[in-house]
Amino acid sequence: MNNIKMVKLISGEEILGNIVPDGSGGVNVQKPMVLGMMPSPNPGGQPQLGLGEYLPLSDETGVRFKNEHVLFIYTPKQQIVNAYRASTSNLALPQSSGLIKP
């Protein structure tokens, strides 16, 4: 999962996922997720950004978009990439880089 990108579609949706070249002339996104605003758990708090599955009712692990449905592809901020990796991995990831001290 080294090619984590955001894909902006002509529908206005932004899909986060691992872009995998497949030579088909489209954009293949593995483990696609969508970003959404969620209410704050604290009354009066700021809304928070959350990740949700793009295909929650499917057993598929990826989706392919035709090039004509893609407006552009960009690299998201590192915080978004870290949240994506934490959501799609079974591994516990550290909150920051550096040495882990006991």
C-alpha positions, 0 to 999 in steps of 0.5 A: 500500500504505497500509492495512497491517493485521493481520486476526485470523480465527476460525481463530486465524490472523493475516493481514498485508496491504493491506486494499482496500475492495471493497464486497462486505461482506467483507475483501479482503486484497492480498499476504497474509502470515502471521507465524511464529516461526523458530529463531535462526540462532545456537545458543542464540539467541532465536527470530525473527519471520518472514513467509511467503506466505499462499497460497504455492501460488497465483498469486492476489495477494489473498484475500477473507474473509467478515465472519463469519470475521473477529474483528477488524482492527488496525494492527501495529507499525511494525517489522512494517509495515516488514518487510512492505513490504520483503518485498512490494516490489522496492524497497530500503527504508532501515532508519531515517528521516532523511537519507541521508548518503554 
